[in-house]
Structures are given as C-alpha cells and as structure tokens.
Amino acid sequence: MTASSQSSQNTSRLKRRESFIELNGRERAIVLLDSGSWRELLGPFDRIESPWLLPQNITPQSDDGCIILKGTIDGQPAVVISMEPTFQGGSIGEVSGAKICAALDLACRDNENGGKTVALLLLETGGVRLTEANLGLAAVAEIISSLLALRRHTPVVCITAGTVGCFGGMSLVAALASYLIMTAEGRLGLNGPEVIEQEAGVEEIDSKDRALISAIVGGEQRYLTGLADVLLHDDVGEIRRSVLTCLRAGLPRTHRTSEIDLFRRRIAMLNPEHQWNPQDLRESWRRVASDESK
C-alpha cells in the first residue's frame, strides 16, 4: 500500500467518525442506549428547577442540567446519567444531585432484588455549583455514598470526554466508578486549571496553555498514569463498544480506589530533585509492578 493510499484511508476513517463531544448531554445518553429502548425520568416537562438560581439572577433550566434515561444497552437494563455541560458548566446543585442519587439508588434496589441494572455516568462538570455551595457539597457526598452501594452489585461506567472536563467533587465520583473511559480531549482533576489560575495566578498555571493542561490533567495523561482505564478517540461507535466491553467484563477484581499501596509506592518513587521524563517514570512504574508480580 502506498503512502498516499494509506493517508486516503485514514482520512476516510476520520470522516466516518461521529463526534461524541459535539452532542449535547441528552444526545450523548441516547446514543449509548439501544435504539428506541429509552425513556426519560424527571425530564424537562416535569419542570423540577433549582429554587436558588432566580434570586441570584440566573435563569434555571427545567431539568437542572441533569438528564436521566432508563433503557437497555445490548439488551441489558441500564440507567444513564448525563450532565449538560452548557448549563452552568455542568455543575451540581441540590436538584441535579438529588436526581443522580435517586437514579443510582433505584439501580441499586433493582440489583438487590435480583435485577441486573447497570449505570453509566457521563460526567462533564466543573463540580459543585458555587451558587448553591453547601447544598452542592452535600449532594456530592450523597452521590458518592449511592455509587459505593451500587458498585458492590454491578459495574458503574463513567465517561469523561469533553473539554469542560470533570473537576471538583465530581472528579471523586469519576474515580470511584468501576471503569473510567476518557478521550484525549477530556480532562480530570480535583481543581480545574481556571480555578488554580484564579486563586494562585498565571505564574502557577496558565489555563490557556492547552498543551500544558493536557499534559497535567488530560485524558492521555490520566490513562498512562493508571487513573483512567480506557483512552479512546472522540467517536460515538468507539465509546459505545468500549462501554459494552466494560459491562461484559463485570466487576473489576479490585477497584482503583482500593489500590492504596500501589499509588503510595508510585508516589514514593518520585524525587522532587530529579526532573523525570514522563515516559521514563511510567516505565519505572511498570518495572516495579512486574517485579512485584513475580
């Protein structure tokens, strides 16, 4: 095959991709479920809005930016929870937090009664909605409790794909998932670059430096350091197939959040006086893991 024909095939393959990131929160949830199987719970027509936004001159959204769909994926009952990143940066408030908890709790109850409902979390969120402060923090704590209860029974798969990323308390939720899927465009961290720059200044971090941000909290970095399980292209088909693979694998032998000794050993290997090449550092981690497994 000539170089030109190979390039033509690659271009054709790229054109056939359907972007997951360009879909809104509701569309992302729909494309992951079996066609025609889904119904929305507490959707816009139920008009459950946050009561805390209008007093602050913020127009509320009738689903509070949180979409809950019940349906099937590959014939298996599933609930999909998807944040709408264009509404308040996908932030979590009282209403959206309650919707997420209720969905996870219903899935947990179904499993406790012998059902097999799985859960998908599509998290593109800045974390707690500052305009709802303590209510948002309480919601994140409740979400974590509900997720931990559910993941004892069935896999919880989280997808963080878009450029808003997953930050704040919701990054803890993503870390607690049985499987975490990311794209290179996705970002994951406890504090977002914009927040760090605002509090510590551009000398600490330049949130407009895309290469720097990707190297610190980007999907590829998170995958290579073991904080994400799967790294994919921004493609609906690839993401759906990866979700199916994770669900078919069942519960992981050990959840990442239980591998405390592993991450302690990795941290212990870091020497602040030595400027590590990231590839060399990851290779040293692999060597230690290989030696320990013998």
Backbone as CSV, one residue per row, in Angstrom:
resi,resn,N_x,N_y,N_z,CA_x,CA_y,CA_z,C_x,C_y,C_z
1,MET,0.843,-1.191,0.000,0.000,0.000,0.000,0.882,1.246,0.000
2,THR,0.599,2.176,-0.875,1.396,3.390,-0.963,1.031,4.328,0.177
3,ALA,1.940,5.288,0.416,1.709,6.255,1.488,0.458,7.085,1.215
4,SER,0.229,7.430,-0.068,-0.939,8.246,-0.410,-2.247,7.498,-0.183
5,SER,-2.258,6.173,-0.521,-3.482,5.397,-0.322,-3.748,5.186,1.164
6,GLN,-2.656,5.001,1.967,-2.805,4.874,3.422,-3.375,6.154,4.007
7,SER,-2.866,7.304,3.532,-3.358,8.592,4.010,-4.822,8.779,3.644
8,SER,-5.190,8.331,2.436,-6.579,8.450,1.990,-7.505,7.612,2.858
9,GLN,-7.051,6.409,3.225,-7.856,5.545,4.095,-8.028,6.165,5.477
10,ASN,-6.956,6.736,6.010,-7.037,7.371,7.320,-7.998,8.546,7.307
11,THR,-7.937,9.343,6.218,-8.839,10.486,6.082,-10.288,10.026,6.006
12,SER,-10.525,8.948,5.247,-11.875,8.407,5.115,-12.398,7.905,6.446
13,ARG,-11.506,7.259,7.227,-11.906,6.739,8.524,-12.287,7.876,9.463
14,LEU,-11.514,8.975,9.405,-11.812,10.123,10.250,-13.153,10.742,9.887
15,LYS,-13.450,10.790,8.584,-14.712,11.370,8.143,-15.904,10.545,8.598
16,ARG,-15.699,9.235,8.766,-16.809,8.371,9.173,-17.100,8.458,10.662
17,ARG,-16.204,9.045,11.428,-16.416,9.157,12.868,-17.573,10.108,13.180
18,GLU,-18.340,9.754,14.189,-19.395,10.623,14.692,-18.953,11.139,16.049
19,SER,-18.787,12.444,16.165,-18.256,13.027,17.393,-19.218,12.835,18.559
20,PHE,-18.697,12.351,19.663,-19.459,12.242,20.904,-19.467,13.585,21.623
21,ILE,-18.348,14.283,21.564,-18.203,15.554,22.272,-19.163,16.609,21.737
22,GLU,-19.424,16.597,20.445,-20.274,17.619,19.854,-21.762,17.424,20.166
23,LEU,-22.132,16.278,20.721,-23.522,16.043,21.107,-23.815,16.729,22.438
24,ASN,-25.079,17.118,22.644,-25.426,17.668,23.951,-25.637,16.539,24.956
25,GLY,-25.885,16.885,26.197,-25.974,15.878,27.241,-27.028,14.820,26.978
26,ARG,-28.188,15.220,26.489,-29.276,14.267,26.236,-28.937,13.359,25.053
27,GLU,-28.359,13.939,24.013,-27.989,13.148,22.831,-26.913,12.120,23.166
28,ARG,-25.984,12.475,24.026,-24.930,11.528,24.418,-25.536,10.317,25.114
29,ALA,-26.513,10.566,25.984,-27.152,9.457,26.692,-27.924,8.565,25.725
30,ILE,-28.619,9.183,24.785,-29.467,8.428,23.857,-28.633,7.499,22.973
31,VAL,-27.483,7.992,22.461,-26.720,7.185,21.507,-26.071,5.967,22.158
32,LEU,-25.960,5.967,23.477,-25.347,4.819,24.151,-26.355,3.702,24.416
33,LEU,-27.641,4.049,24.428,-28.677,3.056,24.702,-29.187,2.427,23.415
34,ASP,-29.779,1.231,23.544,-30.369,0.568,22.384,-31.449,1.468,21.791
35,SER,-31.495,1.527,20.477,-32.439,2.393,19.780,-33.876,2.091,20.193
36,GLY,-34.586,3.152,20.575,-35.994,3.018,20.918,-36.282,2.438,22.283
37,SER,-35.225,2.151,23.067,-35.450,1.482,24.357,-35.612,2.465,25.514
38,TRP,-35.290,3.721,25.294,-35.135,4.628,26.413,-36.387,5.456,26.709
39,ARG,-36.476,5.854,27.954,-37.457,6.857,28.372,-36.770,7.745,29.407
40,GLU,-37.171,9.002,29.448,-36.521,9.947,30.358,-37.286,10.037,31.670
41,LEU,-36.544,10.057,32.758,-37.118,10.204,34.086,-36.890,11.634,34.575
42,LEU,-37.927,12.252,35.096,-37.837,13.633,35.587,-37.220,14.543,34.534
43,GLY,-37.833,14.539,33.362,-37.340,15.350,32.256,-37.822,16.789,32.325
44,PRO,-37.581,17.558,31.264,-37.923,18.985,31.264,-39.395,19.273,31.534
45,PHE,-40.297,18.391,31.074,-41.719,18.668,31.244,-42.181,18.482,32.690
46,ASP,-41.362,17.847,33.514,-41.674,17.759,34.943,-41.332,19.049,35.675
47,ARG,-40.546,19.895,35.018,-40.230,21.244,35.491,-39.744,21.265,36.951
48,ILE,-38.774,20.395,37.223,-38.139,20.419,38.542,-36.898,21.299,38.440
49,GLU,-36.999,22.516,38.949,-35.933,23.501,38.802,-35.329,23.851,40.154
50,SER,-34.104,24.298,40.116,-33.465,24.779,41.332,-34.137,26.070,41.795
51,PRO,-34.519,26.151,43.060,-35.138,27.382,43.566,-34.118,28.453,43.943
52,TRP,-32.824,28.127,43.795,-31.788,29.019,44.313,-31.164,29.904,43.236
53,LEU,-31.554,29.706,41.979,-30.883,30.436,40.905,-31.534,31.785,40.582
54,LEU,-32.852,31.824,40.482,-33.528,33.085,40.153,-33.203,34.214,41.136
55,PRO,-33.146,33.940,42.457,-32.778,35.033,43.376,-31.391,35.606,43.108
56,GLN,-30.581,34.856,42.365,-29.250,35.332,42.027,-29.175,35.764,40.560
57,ASN,-30.371,36.000,39.978,-30.489,36.458,38.586,-29.902,35.477,37.583
58,ILE,-30.023,34.182,37.881,-29.600,33.118,36.971,-30.837,32.368,36.501
59,THR,-31.018,32.267,35.212,-32.182,31.568,34.682,-32.032,30.068,34.892
60,PRO,-32.970,29.437,35.609,-32.854,27.993,35.844,-33.184,27.198,34.589
61,GLN,-32.855,25.933,34.589,-33.188,25.039,33.479,-34.136,23.972,34.024
62,SER,-35.126,23.604,33.212,-36.223,22.781,33.714,-35.830,21.346,34.033
63,ASP,-34.627,20.920,33.648,-34.141,19.609,34.113,-32.897,19.775,34.983
64,ASP,-32.568,21.015,35.314,-31.401,21.391,36.111,-30.091,20.892,35.509
65,GLY,-30.087,20.707,34.193,-28.855,20.305,33.522,-28.443,18.883,33.781
66,CYS,-29.373,18.044,34.252,-29.072,16.646,34.553,-30.105,15.759,33.868
67,ILE,-29.650,14.900,32.975,-30.540,14.049,32.185,-30.454,12.617,32.696
68,ILE,-31.599,12.021,32.987,-31.667,10.640,33.471,-32.487,9.822,32.477
69,LEU,-31.866,8.847,31.839,-32.560,7.969,30.904,-32.526,6.543,31.415
70,LYS,-33.644,5.866,31.285,-33.753,4.437,31.623,-34.004,3.688,30.326
71,GLY,-33.259,2.623,30.084,-33.431,1.851,28.857,-32.613,0.587,28.921
72,THR,-32.149,0.138,27.765,-31.275,-1.036,27.723,-30.051,-0.726,26.885
73,ILE,-28.972,-1.429,27.186,-27.772,-1.369,26.366,-27.351,-2.802,26.089
74,ASP,-27.352,-3.167,24.829,-27.113,-4.550,24.423,-28.121,-5.485,25.100
75,GLY,-29.340,-4.992,25.273,-30.409,-5.785,25.864,-30.426,-5.806,27.375
76,GLN,-29.413,-5.214,28.023,-29.335,-5.232,29.480,-29.925,-3.945,30.054
77,PRO,-30.758,-4.031,31.097,-31.318,-2.821,31.706,-30.214,-1.879,32.158
78,ALA,-30.419,-0.595,31.891,-29.385,0.388,32.223,-30.021,1.725,32.554
79,VAL,-29.341,2.470,33.411,-29.702,3.858,33.663,-28.504,4.715,33.273
80,VAL,-28.770,5.781,32.526,-27.707,6.681,32.082,-27.930,8.049,32.706
81,ILE,-26.903,8.561,33.358,-26.947,9.871,33.997,-25.979,10.769,33.246
82,SER,-26.496,11.846,32.682,-25.662,12.684,31.818,-25.795,14.152,32.218
83,MET,-24.656,14.807,32.402,-24.652,16.237,32.721,-24.577,17.060,31.436
84,GLU,-25.342,18.142,31.402,-25.324,19.059,30.258,-24.271,20.134,30.508
85,PRO,-23.133,20.077,29.804,-22.020,20.988,30.108,-22.301,22.449,29.784
86,THR,-23.292,22.716,28.922,-23.558,24.108,28.552,-24.426,24.831,29.569
87,PHE,-24.985,24.121,30.560,-25.766,24.778,31.601,-24.944,24.840,32.879
88,GLN,-24.538,26.041,33.245,-23.762,26.257,34.466,-22.532,25.351,34.533
89,GLY,-21.924,25.099,33.366,-20.713,24.285,33.320,-20.912,22.869,33.810
90,GLY,-22.167,22.356,33.688,-22.450,21.007,34.154,-22.360,20.859,35.663
91,SER,-22.485,21.963,36.377,-22.268,21.932,37.830,-23.409,21.230,38.569
92,ILE,-23.086,20.781,39.783,-24.010,20.014,40.601,-24.626,20.899,41.674
93,GLY,-25.966,20.893,41.716,-26.697,21.610,42.756,-27.633,20.665,43.478
94,GLU,-28.562,21.229,44.217,-29.478,20.414,45.021,-30.324,19.491,44.150
95,VAL,-30.922,20.036,43.084,-31.831,19.250,42.259,-31.087,18.200,41.441
96,SER,-30.043,18.607,40.740,-29.297,17.645,39.924,-28.680,16.559,40.801
97,GLY,-28.198,16.936,41.985,-27.635,15.939,42.894,-28.669,14.933,43.356
98,ALA,-29.879,15.428,43.657,-30.950,14.529,44.090,-31.356,13.582,42.966
99,LYS,-31.375,14.082,41.727,-31.734,13.231,40.590,-30.705,12.105,40.407
100,ILE,-29.426,12.447,40.522,-28.374,11.437,40.367,-28.479,10.386,41.464
101,CYS,-28.636,10.844,42.718,-28.745,9.899,43.841,-29.932,8.968,43.656
102,ALA,-31.082,9.517,43.276,-32.284,8.706,43.105,-32.082,7.656,42.028
103,ALA,-31.430,8.042,40.915,-31.196,7.090,39.824,-30.274,5.959,40.263
104,LEU,-29.192,6.300,40.971,-28.263,5.280,41.455,-28.929,4.379,42.494
105,ASP,-29.733,4.976,43.361,-30.405,4.191,44.406,-31.433,3.232,43.807
106,LEU,-32.157,3.681,42.780,-33.126,2.794,42.127,-32.421,1.621,41.456
107,ALA,-31.274,1.903,40.819,-30.497,0.822,40.194,-29.992,-0.146,41.254
108,CYS,-29.563,0.396,42.402,-29.075,-0.454,43.490,-30.197,-1.333,44.029
109,ARG,-31.372,-0.746,44.215,-32.509,-1.517,44.714,-32.880,-2.633,43.734
110,ASP,-32.818,-2.324,42.450,-33.133,-3.339,41.447,-32.164,-4.514,41.552
111,ASN,-30.872,-4.223,41.735,-29.879,-5.290,41.868,-30.070,-6.080,43.156
112,GLU,-30.422,-5.397,44.228,-30.660,-6.087,45.489,-31.862,-7.024,45.406
113,ASN,-32.793,-6.699,44.487,-33.985,-7.536,44.303,-33.807,-8.574,43.199
114,GLY,-32.572,-8.753,42.744,-32.296,-9.783,41.750,-32.200,-9.294,40.329
115,GLY,-32.375,-7.983,40.110,-32.256,-7.419,38.767,-30.795,-7.210,38.378
116,LYS,-30.581,-6.705,37.169,-29.210,-6.530,36.668,-29.022,-5.166,36.008
117,THR,-29.558,-4.122,36.627,-29.448,-2.785,36.052,-28.039,-2.227,36.232
118,VAL,-27.421,-1.805,35.131,-26.096,-1.189,35.180,-26.251,0.330,35.112
119,ALA,-25.194,1.047,35.429,-25.254,2.511,35.449,-24.108,3.106,34.645
120,LEU,-24.439,4.120,33.849,-23.442,4.882,33.094,-23.495,6.328,33.561
121,LEU,-22.332,6.903,33.837,-22.227,8.297,34.241,-21.486,9.069,33.161
122,LEU,-22.129,10.044,32.555,-21.492,10.882,31.542,-21.185,12.213,32.213
123,LEU,-19.969,12.340,32.708,-19.622,13.471,33.555,-18.782,14.491,32.806
124,GLU,-19.397,15.601,32.519,-18.677,16.773,32.031,-19.150,17.919,32.910
125,THR,-18.373,18.196,33.949,-18.855,19.063,35.016,-17.705,19.761,35.728
126,GLY,-17.962,20.985,36.128,-16.977,21.719,36.905,-17.031,21.397,38.383
127,GLY,-17.989,20.549,38.779,-18.105,20.183,40.189,-19.288,20.866,40.847
128,VAL,-19.126,21.243,42.084,-20.216,21.850,42.854,-20.580,23.218,42.283
129,ARG,-21.869,23.478,42.180,-22.367,24.774,41.724,-22.187,25.783,42.861
130,LEU,-21.300,26.728,42.665,-20.953,27.643,43.755,-22.142,28.458,44.227
131,THR,-23.114,28.693,43.344,-24.299,29.449,43.732,-25.194,28.650,44.677
132,GLU,-24.899,27.340,44.824,-25.661,26.517,45.764,-24.760,25.920,46.844
133,ALA,-23.492,26.243,46.793,-22.492,25.987,47.830,-22.717,24.717,48.644
134,ASN,-23.153,24.852,49.897,-23.244,23.707,50.795,-24.210,22.644,50.298
135,LEU,-25.272,23.057,49.607,-26.215,22.088,49.059,-25.531,21.216,48.005
136,GLY,-24.674,21.832,47.198,-23.934,21.071,46.189,-22.927,20.127,46.820
137,LEU,-22.247,20.583,47.870,-21.286,19.721,48.571,-21.988,18.521,49.199
138,ALA,-23.149,18.764,49.805,-23.910,17.670,50.401,-24.361,16.689,49.320
139,ALA,-24.730,17.226,48.153,-25.169,16.369,47.046,-24.042,15.453,46.589
140,VAL,-22.820,15.979,46.477,-21.683,15.158,46.051,-21.437,14.027,47.049
141,ALA,-21.523,14.337,48.348,-21.330,13.299,49.367,-22.384,12.204,49.235
142,GLU,-23.623,12.602,48.955,-24.700,11.625,48.805,-24.517,10.791,47.540
143,ILE,-24.052,11.430,46.462,-23.792,10.702,45.215,-22.719,9.639,45.442
144,ILE,-21.654,10.015,46.144,-20.570,9.063,46.428,-21.108,7.871,47.227
145,SER,-21.929,8.149,48.229,-22.496,7.068,49.035,-23.343,6.131,48.186
146,SER,-24.166,6.700,47.301,-25.023,5.883,46.444,-24.209,5.067,45.451
147,LEU,-23.150,5.666,44.896,-22.310,4.951,43.933,-21.595,3.779,44.603
148,LEU,-21.064,4.005,45.806,-20.362,2.931,46.509,-21.293,1.758,46.813
149,ALA,-22.551,2.064,47.121,-23.512,0.999,47.382,-23.813,0.216,46.105
150,LEU,-23.937,0.932,44.983,-24.291,0.275,43.723,-23.149,-0.560,43.162
151,ARG,-21.917,-0.070,43.258,-20.806,-0.761,42.605,-20.450,-2.092,43.283
152,ARG,-21.059,-2.382,44.418,-20.881,-3.710,45.012,-21.630,-4.772,44.205
153,HIS,-22.641,-4.351,43.435,-23.505,-5.281,42.721,-23.255,-5.340,41.218
154,THR,-22.903,-4.208,40.640,-22.833,-4.135,39.178,-21.825,-3.071,38.762
155,PRO,-21.232,-3.192,37.565,-20.285,-2.167,37.127,-20.946,-0.804,36.955
156,VAL,-20.239,0.223,37.378,-20.631,1.610,37.123,-19.570,2.176,36.186
157,VAL,-19.968,2.535,34.979,-19.027,3.016,33.971,-19.161,4.531,33.836
158,CYS,-18.047,5.233,33.939,-18.026,6.693,33.806,-17.317,7.070,32.509
159,ILE,-17.876,8.053,31.805,-17.267,8.574,30.587,-17.021,10.072,30.778
160,THR,-15.781,10.491,30.614,-15.422,11.908,30.645,-14.730,12.220,29.331
161,ALA,-15.465,12.875,28.450,-14.981,13.015,27.078,-14.704,14.447,26.656
162,GLY,-15.507,15.404,27.113,-15.441,16.747,26.561,-14.448,17.667,27.232
163,THR,-14.329,18.855,26.675,-13.299,19.798,27.100,-13.641,20.510,28.400
164,VAL,-14.906,20.485,28.831,-15.229,21.047,30.145,-14.511,20.250,31.221
165,GLY,-14.386,18.937,30.989,-13.674,18.071,31.916,-14.551,17.644,33.081
166,CYS,-13.914,17.056,34.071,-14.596,16.611,35.284,-13.733,17.029,36.461
167,PHE,-14.235,18.005,37.231,-13.416,18.598,38.284,-14.183,18.684,39.596
168,GLY,-13.489,19.151,40.616,-14.103,19.326,41.921,-14.538,18.001,42.520
169,GLY,-15.604,18.055,43.314,-16.099,16.866,43.962,-16.519,15.781,43.005
170,MET,-16.930,16.156,41.797,-17.366,15.148,40.838,-16.201,14.351,40.272
171,SER,-14.972,14.869,40.391,-13.812,14.067,39.987,-13.650,12.877,40.924
172,LEU,-14.074,13.034,42.181,-14.044,11.917,43.128,-15.066,10.857,42.715
173,VAL,-16.210,11.312,42.226,-17.237,10.384,41.740,-16.695,9.589,40.561
174,ALA,-16.033,10.276,39.624,-15.456,9.598,38.461,-14.423,8.563,38.893
175,ALA,-13.603,8.914,39.873,-12.555,7.995,40.340,-13.139,6.753,40.992
176,LEU,-14.336,6.870,41.559,-14.960,5.747,42.254,-15.679,4.789,41.310
177,ALA,-15.839,5.172,40.061,-16.516,4.296,39.101,-15.722,3.008,38.905
178,SER,-16.422,1.941,38.537,-15.747,0.666,38.281,-14.786,0.794,37.111
179,TYR,-15.209,1.534,36.080,-14.375,1.770,34.894,-14.520,3.229,34.487
180,LEU,-13.393,3.837,34.130,-13.386,5.232,33.683,-12.859,5.293,32.258
181,ILE,-13.687,5.802,31.360,-13.344,5.943,29.945,-13.115,7.425,29.658
182,MET,-12.007,7.734,28.975,-11.721,9.130,28.627,-11.294,9.245,27.170
183,THR,-11.455,10.424,26.626,-10.865,10.772,25.340,-9.651,11.658,25.612
184,ALA,-8.841,11.871,24.590,-7.686,12.760,24.755,-8.137,14.182,25.078
185,GLU,-9.335,14.551,24.586,-9.856,15.901,24.826,-10.382,16.070,26.247
186,GLY,-10.721,14.968,26.913,-11.258,15.029,28.265,-10.209,15.473,29.275
187,ARG,-10.685,16.007,30.390,-9.779,16.457,31.454,-10.344,15.987,32.793
188,LEU,-9.459,15.679,33.713,-9.886,15.167,35.008,-8.948,15.657,36.094
189,GLY,-9.495,16.250,37.130,-8.660,16.714,38.234,-9.508,17.259,39.357
190,LEU,-8.908,17.357,40.534,-9.661,17.886,41.668,-9.908,19.377,41.509
191,ASN,-8.901,20.121,41.083,-9.061,21.556,40.832,-8.815,21.842,39.360
192,GLY,-9.729,22.561,38.734,-9.574,22.910,37.331,-8.503,23.962,37.121
193,PRO,-7.880,23.983,35.936,-6.827,24.963,35.651,-7.291,26.405,35.832
194,GLU,-8.542,26.686,35.450,-9.063,28.049,35.577,-9.148,28.467,37.042
195,VAL,-9.551,27.531,37.898,-9.650,27.826,39.329,-8.265,28.064,39.928
196,ILE,-7.310,27.209,39.547,-5.948,27.360,40.066,-5.365,28.707,39.643
197,GLU,-5.563,29.061,38.367,-5.048,30.346,37.879,-5.695,31.509,38.622
198,GLN,-7.002,31.396,38.866,-7.714,32.472,39.556,-7.202,32.665,40.975
199,GLU,-6.907,31.560,41.657,-6.504,31.644,43.062,-5.006,31.866,43.252
200,ALA,-4.191,31.283,42.355,-2.732,31.338,42.562,-1.999,32.168,41.515
201,GLY,-2.718,32.553,40.466,-2.094,33.387,39.451,-1.591,32.610,38.252
202,VAL,-1.380,33.323,37.150,-0.959,32.681,35.903,0.453,32.116,36.016
203,GLU,1.234,32.620,36.992,2.583,32.072,37.189,2.516,30.624,37.654
204,GLU,1.455,30.278,38.369,1.281,28.908,38.853,0.836,27.994,37.725
205,ILE,-0.160,28.453,36.965,-0.622,27.685,35.810,-1.360,28.615,34.857
206,ASP,-1.071,28.462,33.583,-1.723,29.259,32.544,-2.839,28.413,31.941
207,SER,-4.081,28.716,32.285,-5.205,27.892,31.847,-5.421,27.937,30.334
208,LYS,-4.773,28.881,29.644,-4.908,28.970,28.187,-3.842,28.145,27.459
209,ASP,-2.893,27.612,28.205,-1.839,26.789,27.607,-2.375,25.363,27.441
210,ARG,-2.948,25.080,26.295,-3.643,23.812,26.084,-2.699,22.612,26.186
211,ALA,-1.485,22.756,25.677,-0.526,21.654,25.750,-0.164,21.345,27.191
212,LEU,0.034,22.390,28.000,0.369,22.205,29.406,-0.779,21.535,30.155
213,ILE,-1.998,22.027,29.936,-3.161,21.481,30.634,-3.368,20.023,30.257
214,SER,-3.196,19.713,28.970,-3.347,18.327,28.528,-2.307,17.431,29.189
215,ALA,-1.086,17.945,29.330,-0.011,17.153,29.926,-0.229,16.911,31.412
216,ILE,-1.025,17.787,32.067,-1.232,17.663,33.510,-2.519,16.899,33.829
217,VAL,-3.623,17.265,33.184,-4.917,16.672,33.556,-5.664,16.080,32.358
218,GLY,-5.017,15.978,31.211,-5.674,15.460,30.009,-5.925,13.969,30.052
219,GLY,-6.792,13.508,29.166,-7.176,12.102,29.141,-6.010,11.158,28.940
220,GLU,-5.088,11.499,28.047,-3.945,10.617,27.792,-3.072,10.493,29.035
221,GLN,-2.829,11.615,29.709,-2.010,11.584,30.920,-2.682,10.745,32.000
222,ARG,-3.983,10.915,32.156,-4.710,10.162,33.176,-4.716,8.658,32.865
223,TYR,-4.800,8.324,31.596,-4.783,6.915,31.209,-3.403,6.304,31.445
224,LEU,-2.351,7.003,31.036,-0.997,6.463,31.145,-0.532,6.337,32.596
225,THR,-1.116,7.107,33.494,-0.750,7.002,34.901,-1.703,6.111,35.689
226,GLY,-2.603,5.439,34.981,-3.460,4.454,35.624,-4.689,5.003,36.309
227,LEU,-4.998,6.294,36.096,-6.177,6.882,36.720,-7.422,6.735,35.851
228,ALA,-7.246,6.342,34.602,-8.362,6.023,33.710,-8.091,4.656,33.102
229,ASP,-9.148,3.936,32.772,-9.000,2.563,32.283,-8.910,2.466,30.768
230,VAL,-9.548,3.403,30.071,-9.625,3.329,28.615,-9.417,4.719,28.028
231,LEU,-8.625,4.814,26.969,-8.433,6.062,26.230,-8.905,5.853,24.803
232,LEU,-9.842,6.691,24.340,-10.456,6.499,23.028,-10.440,7.777,22.207
233,HIS,-10.685,7.587,20.900,-10.944,8.738,20.032,-12.330,9.289,20.345
234,ASP,-12.557,10.510,19.939,-13.879,11.117,20.077,-14.795,10.526,19.007
235,ASP,-15.360,9.377,19.288,-16.182,8.677,18.303,-17.284,7.905,19.026
236,VAL,-18.521,8.147,18.637,-19.666,7.505,19.282,-19.537,5.988,19.254
237,GLY,-19.196,5.432,18.086,-19.098,3.984,17.948,-18.044,3.388,18.863
238,GLU,-16.872,4.018,18.916,-15.790,3.514,19.769,-16.191,3.562,21.237
239,ILE,-16.824,4.641,21.638,-17.202,4.786,23.038,-18.265,3.763,23.417
240,ARG,-19.246,3.563,22.551,-20.298,2.583,22.868,-19.711,1.174,22.953
241,ARG,-18.812,0.831,22.025,-18.189,-0.507,22.076,-17.368,-0.681,23.344
242,SER,-16.700,0.385,23.768,-15.897,0.303,24.980,-16.788,0.121,26.211
243,VAL,-17.923,0.813,26.233,-18.871,0.641,27.334,-19.324,-0.810,27.415
244,LEU,-19.656,-1.404,26.268,-20.090,-2.803,26.228,-18.988,-3.733,26.741
245,THR,-17.750,-3.455,26.348,-16.621,-4.275,26.812,-16.492,-4.208,28.325
246,CYS,-16.622,-3.005,28.887,-16.518,-2.852,30.342,-17.645,-3.587,31.054
247,LEU,-18.862,-3.466,30.539,-20.001,-4.114,31.181,-19.875,-5.633,31.121
248,ARG,-19.392,-6.144,29.984,-19.232,-7.595,29.850,-18.124,-8.124,30.750
249,ALA,-17.164,-7.284,31.083,-16.075,-7.711,31.967,-16.547,-7.910,33.399
250,GLY,-17.685,-7.294,33.743,-18.211,-7.428,35.096,-17.451,-6.575,36.088
251,LEU,-17.618,-6.860,37.346,-16.953,-6.078,38.380,-15.440,-6.281,38.323
252,PRO,-14.661,-5.225,38.472,-13.198,-5.398,38.496,-12.771,-6.177,39.728
253,ARG,-11.660,-6.878,39.604,-11.162,-7.658,40.746,-10.889,-6.745,41.934
254,THR,-10.315,-5.594,41.656,-10.052,-4.597,42.694,-10.371,-3.223,42.126
255,HIS,-11.190,-2.466,42.823,-11.454,-1.101,42.362,-10.218,-0.229,42.585
256,ARG,-10.021,0.691,41.680,-8.843,1.568,41.732,-8.717,2.252,43.089
257,THR,-9.832,2.644,43.670,-9.797,3.379,44.935,-9.394,2.504,46.108
258,SER,-9.262,1.192,45.880,-8.787,0.293,46.934,-7.298,-0.021,46.788
259,GLU,-6.675,0.441,45.705,-5.273,0.140,45.444,-4.369,1.188,46.089
260,ILE,-4.551,1.372,47.376,-3.828,2.425,48.090,-2.325,2.175,48.091
261,ASP,-1.930,0.944,48.342,-0.494,0.630,48.408,0.193,0.878,47.062
262,LEU,-0.498,0.556,45.972,0.065,0.773,44.635,0.406,2.243,44.425
263,PHE,-0.536,3.120,44.714,-0.299,4.542,44.465,0.668,5.136,45.487
264,ARG,0.715,4.584,46.681,1.728,5.028,47.649,3.129,4.703,47.158
265,ARG,3.301,3.499,46.583,4.620,3.123,46.052,5.016,4.035,44.901
266,ARG,4.050,4.377,44.061,4.365,5.258,42.940,4.794,6.638,43.422
267,ILE,4.100,7.156,44.419,4.448,8.470,44.959,5.831,8.428,45.607
268,ALA,6.108,7.308,46.291,7.399,7.179,46.979,8.568,7.192,45.995
269,MET,8.323,6.796,44.748,9.389,6.763,43.754,9.728,8.147,43.207
270,LEU,8.881,9.116,43.461,9.107,10.457,42.923,10.166,11.185,43.736
271,ASN,11.096,11.770,43.030,12.160,12.549,43.662,12.061,13.984,43.140
272,PRO,11.657,14.933,43.984,11.481,16.314,43.507,12.763,16.952,42.992
273,GLU,13.919,16.361,43.322,15.186,16.904,42.844,15.542,16.378,41.461
274,HIS,14.764,15.416,40.989,15.040,14.813,39.682,13.929,15.186,38.710
275,GLN,14.293,15.713,37.548,13.314,16.073,36.523,13.003,14.836,35.686
276,TRP,11.896,14.197,35.990,11.532,12.966,35.307,11.019,13.233,33.901
277,ASN,11.421,12.359,32.994,10.734,12.286,31.708,9.500,11.417,31.951
278,PRO,8.296,11.880,31.598,7.080,11.109,31.908,7.138,9.663,31.419
279,GLN,7.707,9.452,30.228,7.774,8.091,29.698,8.696,7.224,30.555
280,ASP,9.836,7.784,30.987,10.745,7.027,31.850,10.096,6.694,33.195
281,LEU,9.332,7.657,33.720,8.661,7.435,35.001,7.649,6.294,34.893
282,ARG,6.848,6.307,33.830,5.848,5.248,33.660,6.517,3.897,33.455
283,GLU,7.657,3.891,32.771,8.384,2.640,32.552,8.930,2.105,33.877
284,SER,9.384,2.984,34.743,9.880,2.546,36.052,8.746,1.969,36.885
285,TRP,7.563,2.559,36.780,6.397,2.013,37.478,6.081,0.605,36.979
286,ARG,6.157,0.438,35.659,5.845,-0.877,35.073,6.855,-1.927,35.535
287,ARG,8.136,-1.535,35.612,9.165,-2.484,36.044,8.923,-2.931,37.485
288,VAL,8.589,-1.980,38.348,8.318,-2.320,39.744,7.111,-3.242,39.840
289,ALA,6.056,-2.930,39.082,4.852,-3.763,39.106,5.166,-5.163,38.588
290,SER,6.027,-5.263,37.566,6.385,-6.564,37.014,7.193,-7.382,38.009
291,ASP,8.140,-6.711,38.712,8.961,-7.398,39.712,8.102,-7.918,40.864
292,GLU,7.092,-7.132,41.251,6.246,-7.499,42.380,5.336,-8.665,42.052
293,SER,4.998,-8.788,40.762,4.078,-9.849,40.360,4.785,-11.210,40.207
294,LYS,6.130,-11.197,40.186,6.877,-12.464,40.016,6.915,-13.264,41.317
